[in-house]
């Protein structure tokens, strides 16, 4: 839950302040967003590995690692296409960043809402 709040908050603040944020501010908000990513991924991967029988943990880890790489690359591609399209449409570099960050804040918000729907027992085991 804390991780999704950091991701959503970081991207949300980047979207709001994209036009006037100094570099150090952008770096600090990016650090908060990535800290949120760490808070989300670590317990998720651990819970996934713990749910498997011991003989399948290596295979499960390989699938998880491959999926993280593929979806991470797809996310970068999506962000790049969205950023380029918005900068061209808005004729503003900062505006393109603001829209891109807002879209990713929306994705984080969806993840946060999904995390809130987890049963309490599952949420406790994942942490």
C-alpha positions as CSV (number, residue, x, y, z in Angstrom):
1,X,0.0,0.0,0.0
2,X,2.8,2.4,0.9
3,X,4.6,1.6,-2.3
4,X,1.5,2.4,-4.5
5,X,1.0,5.6,-2.6
6,X,4.6,6.6,-3.3
7,X,4.3,5.7,-7.0
8,X,1.0,7.5,-7.4
9,X,2.1,10.5,-5.4
10,X,5.5,10.8,-7.1
11,X,4.0,10.7,-10.6
12,X,1.1,12.9,-9.5
13,X,3.5,15.6,-8.2
14,X,5.7,15.3,-11.3
15,X,2.6,15.9,-13.4
16,X,1.5,18.9,-11.4
17,X,4.9,20.6,-11.2
18,X,6.4,19.5,-14.6
19,X,6.4,23.1,-15.9
20,X,8.3,24.6,-12.9
21,X,10.2,21.8,-11.2
22,X,14.0,22.2,-10.9
23,X,16.1,19.2,-11.8
24,X,16.8,18.3,-8.1
25,X,13.1,18.3,-7.4
26,X,12.4,16.0,-10.3
27,X,15.2,13.7,-9.1
28,X,13.8,13.6,-5.6
29,X,10.3,12.8,-6.9
30,X,11.7,10.1,-9.2
31,X,13.5,8.6,-6.2
32,X,10.2,8.5,-4.3
33,X,8.5,6.9,-7.2
34,X,11.2,4.2,-7.5
35,X,11.2,3.6,-3.8
36,X,7.5,2.9,-4.2
37,X,8.3,0.4,-6.9
38,X,10.7,-1.3,-4.6
39,X,8.1,-1.5,-1.8
40,X,5.6,-3.0,-4.3
41,X,7.9,-5.5,-6.1
42,X,9.8,-7.0,-3.2
43,X,6.8,-8.4,-1.3
44,X,5.0,-9.3,-4.5
45,X,7.9,-11.4,-5.8
46,X,8.4,-13.0,-2.4
47,X,4.7,-13.9,-2.1
48,X,4.7,-15.3,-5.6
49,X,7.8,-17.5,-4.9
50,X,6.4,-18.6,-1.5
51,X,3.1,-19.7,-3.2
52,X,5.0,-22.2,-5.3
53,X,6.2,-25.7,-4.4
54,X,10.0,-25.8,-3.7
55,X,10.7,-27.6,-7.0
56,X,9.1,-24.8,-9.0
57,X,10.6,-21.8,-7.3
58,X,13.5,-21.6,-9.9
59,X,11.0,-21.7,-12.8
60,X,8.7,-19.2,-11.1
61,X,11.6,-16.8,-10.6
62,X,12.6,-17.1,-14.2
63,X,9.1,-16.4,-15.4
64,X,8.8,-13.4,-13.0
65,X,12.1,-12.0,-14.0
66,X,11.3,-12.3,-17.7
67,X,7.9,-10.8,-17.3
68,X,9.4,-7.8,-15.3
69,X,11.8,-7.2,-18.2
70,X,9.2,-7.4,-20.9
71,X,6.6,-5.2,-19.1
72,X,9.3,-2.8,-18.1
73,X,10.4,-2.4,-21.7
74,X,6.8,-2.1,-22.8
75,X,6.3,0.6,-20.2
76,X,9.3,2.6,-21.5
77,X,8.1,2.2,-25.0
78,X,4.6,3.4,-24.1
79,X,5.9,6.4,-22.1
80,X,8.2,7.4,-25.0
81,X,5.4,7.2,-27.6
82,X,3.0,9.1,-25.3
83,X,5.6,11.7,-24.5
84,X,6.5,12.3,-28.1
85,X,2.9,12.4,-29.2
86,X,1.9,14.8,-26.5
87,X,4.9,17.1,-27.1
88,X,4.0,17.3,-30.7
89,X,0.3,17.8,-30.1
90,X,0.8,20.4,-27.4
91,X,3.9,22.0,-28.9
92,X,5.3,22.0,-25.4
93,X,8.0,19.8,-23.9
94,X,6.9,20.4,-20.3
95,X,3.2,19.8,-21.3
96,X,4.2,16.4,-22.8
97,X,5.9,15.4,-19.6
98,X,3.0,16.6,-17.5
99,X,0.5,14.5,-19.5
100,X,2.8,11.5,-19.5
101,X,3.3,11.7,-15.7
102,X,-0.4,12.1,-15.2
103,X,-1.2,9.0,-17.2
104,X,1.3,7.0,-15.1
105,X,-0.1,8.5,-11.9
106,X,-3.5,7.2,-13.2
107,X,-2.0,3.7,-13.6
108,X,-0.6,3.9,-10.1
109,X,-4.0,5.0,-8.8
110,X,-5.5,1.9,-10.4
111,X,-2.9,-0.2,-8.7
112,X,-3.6,1.4,-5.4
113,X,-7.3,0.8,-5.8
114,X,-6.6,-2.8,-6.6
115,X,-4.3,-3.1,-3.6
116,X,-7.2,-1.9,-1.4
117,X,-9.4,-4.7,-2.6
118,X,-7.0,-7.4,-1.5
119,X,-8.2,-9.5,1.4
120,X,-6.6,-8.5,4.7
121,X,-5.0,-12.0,5.1
122,X,-3.3,-11.8,1.6
123,X,-2.2,-8.2,2.3
124,X,-0.6,-9.3,5.6
125,X,1.2,-12.3,4.1
126,X,2.6,-10.2,1.2
127,X,4.2,-7.7,3.7
